[in-house]
Amino acid sequence: MAKVEYAPQGVCARLMKFEVEDGKLHNLRVLGGCNGNLQGIGKLTEGMELQEIVSRLEGIRCGAKATSCPDQLAKALKQYLEEAGEQ
C-alpha cells in the first residue's frame, strides 16, 4: 500500500493524505478546507479506481477560482499515477 501526501495549490486545503492499494483510493484525509465537504468526498471516493475519480473530479471549479479541492485531488491522483508509471 502506497501512502501519498500532496500539497494542493489555489484552494483552502493545505494537505491531502491518502493511500493507494491495487489502483484504488483509501483513507483520504484533508487538512484545511471545508471539512464536511471534504469528508463527503473521502467517503464517496473510498475504494474507487483512481482513473474513475480523476475523470469525475478533474476540472471542477470553486466559485471564481480556477480549481477546487476535488480538482486538486484529481491532480494529486494524476501525479501519483504518472510517478507510478500507471498513466
Wavefront OBJ file of the C-alpha trace (Angstrom):
o trace
v 0.000 0.000 0.000
v 1.408 3.373 -1.043
v 0.969 6.325 1.311
v 0.783 9.657 -0.501
v 0.882 13.293 0.607
v 0.010 16.146 -1.744
v 0.108 19.904 -1.137
v -2.821 21.387 -3.091
v -2.464 24.752 -4.819
v -5.031 27.564 -5.108
v -7.510 26.170 -2.549
v -8.133 26.428 1.206
v -6.951 22.870 1.876
v -3.282 22.694 2.898
v -2.509 18.977 2.665
v -4.103 15.850 1.238
v -3.100 12.423 2.519
v -4.330 9.161 1.070
v -3.373 5.563 0.441
v -3.441 3.603 -2.795
v -3.804 -0.143 -2.961
v -4.472 -2.132 -6.137
v -5.204 1.088 -8.045
v -7.880 2.189 -5.565
v -8.068 5.168 -3.205
v -8.287 4.628 0.546
v -8.322 6.768 3.698
v -8.421 10.250 2.159
v -7.710 12.896 4.782
v -7.526 16.624 4.060
v -6.133 19.325 6.330
v -7.849 22.675 5.898
v -10.704 23.412 3.537
v -14.417 22.761 4.022
v -14.369 19.893 6.489
v -17.837 18.489 5.797
v -17.480 18.589 2.016
v -14.031 17.019 2.135
v -15.227 14.247 4.440
v -18.014 13.613 1.948
v -15.565 13.433 -0.947
v -13.482 10.975 1.075
v -16.484 8.723 1.735
v -17.698 8.886 -1.866
v -14.289 8.067 -3.355
v -13.272 5.364 -0.834
v -12.315 2.213 -2.719
v -12.800 3.769 -6.184
v -10.374 3.258 -9.055
v -8.032 6.246 -9.351
v -8.770 6.835 -13.045
v -12.517 6.933 -12.332
v -12.018 9.566 -9.621
v -9.856 11.667 -11.958
v -12.443 11.507 -14.743
v -15.234 12.592 -12.380
v -13.435 15.359 -10.451
v -10.949 16.903 -12.881
v -11.851 20.448 -13.918
v -14.324 21.228 -11.111
v -14.005 24.862 -10.056
v -14.771 26.560 -6.736
v -16.520 29.858 -7.376
v -14.227 32.176 -9.341
v -11.150 30.043 -8.585
v -9.608 28.126 -11.474
v -9.529 24.977 -9.328
v -11.215 23.325 -6.326
v -10.439 20.693 -3.724
v -11.970 17.954 -5.917
v -9.879 19.180 -8.866
v -6.775 19.219 -6.671
v -7.491 15.628 -5.612
v -7.666 14.706 -9.307
v -4.293 16.416 -9.833
v -2.813 14.532 -6.864
v -4.040 11.223 -8.269
v -2.749 12.027 -11.769
v 0.643 12.900 -10.285
v 0.669 9.615 -8.371
v -0.252 7.666 -11.498
v 2.466 9.371 -13.534
v 5.110 8.736 -10.872
v 3.986 5.123 -10.524
v 4.099 4.727 -14.314
v 0.416 3.823 -14.473
v -0.833 6.588 -16.757
l 1 2 3 4 5 6 7 8 9 10 11 12 13 14 15 16 17 18 19 20 21 22 23 24 25 26 27 28 29 30 31 32 33 34 35 36 37 38 39 40 41 42 43 44 45 46 47 48 49 50 51 52 53 54 55 56 57 58 59 60 61 62 63 64 65 66 67 68 69 70 71 72 73 74 75 76 77 78 79 80 81 82 83 84 85 86 87
